[in-house]
């Protein structure tokens, strides 16, 4: 028996297969169709060898799930899928633990979708596709918001009319929780501080979406994303935090609609909006190296906002013992890590330039003896989801 984990994007579906008993990873891959069959691509990595299909004729989640299952079987991974674990970004107030998916929970999650319009609807499409393809399997959900369900009220309550919290559920939820939970656990292992209640970390999840979290004793105490994944750091196409008066001005004085504002803030801002080049940090770096002033500005702004957020999280905890970089940019851009660390010496951050350039996953990149240990940690969201799905499966067997 095996566990299949699915992580849906707007036109991508990441997947990983795990042994049910041990949660050992057996294979992982990606289906990427970017909206058209002409550009569809399926990749698979496994001990049996790598596979790539550049003409996969996939235009949606139904075909994607079917092709994933066919490719796994063709690669010799024939054990029946007993449970499918799904990543759901927003669980709202209702879902604060990994949950078995049924018709009732799916209806409740549909009601939450407006809080994460870029993420939840596509994840639910992938859930329905997987349930159709694997009707006998248990389907479970792991929520990015769940890790932050224990945030103190001082960190989760907004300074807005109290009735907004009571009547409309306005609060800080936090996101990338699956990644932050893995990195908190892994960093504590690497630094031999597992279970220490005083151990303080700042974790920077830097990809197309970006967030930073303060973690003490394995539990989050503050985080940059808020009611939606739009708040906080500057991101690939998202603005992050800006003056809300800008939105009022554009709406009241310039006639912008809510839809126009949402599209601009979610799809046309961030690295893309400032650089005018791309939301992909690698392409922005290349443009900066080729002389683009806007690309250089985008990189400097990006690093500055990360530094400022790190500093605020450190003050919230009264200091810190470790700084973690993770996700696509955090794990792979030595330039970004260097820029972020360059003005954090006052907080005890001392980067080792050679280690930083080497960029090895799950390794220390600060100098020996540095007051703050700086780490690159490879995020393993699928591994976390598989472990949570395994616990739900075992719990169902015991009940």
Secondary structure, 3 states (H helix, E strand, C coil): CEEEEEEECCCEEEEEEEECCCCCEEEEEEEECCCCHHHCEEEEEECCCCEEECCCCCCCHHHHHHHHHHHHHHCCCCCCEEEEEEEECCCCCCCCCCEECCHHHHHHHHHHHHHHCCCHHHHHHHHHHHHHHCCCCEEEEEECCHHHCCCCHHHHCCCCCHHHHHHHCCCCCCCCHHHHHHHHHHHHHHCCCCCCCCCEEEEEEECCCEEEEEEECCEEEEECCCCCCCCCCCCCCCCCCCCHHHHHHHHHHHCCCHHHHHHHHHHCCHHHHHHCCCCCHHHHHHHHHCCCHHHHHHHHHHHHHHHHHHHHHHHHHCCCCEEEEEHHHHHHCHHHHHHHHCCCHHHCECECHHHHHHCCCCEECECCCCCEEEEECCCCHHHHHHHHHHHHHHHHHHC
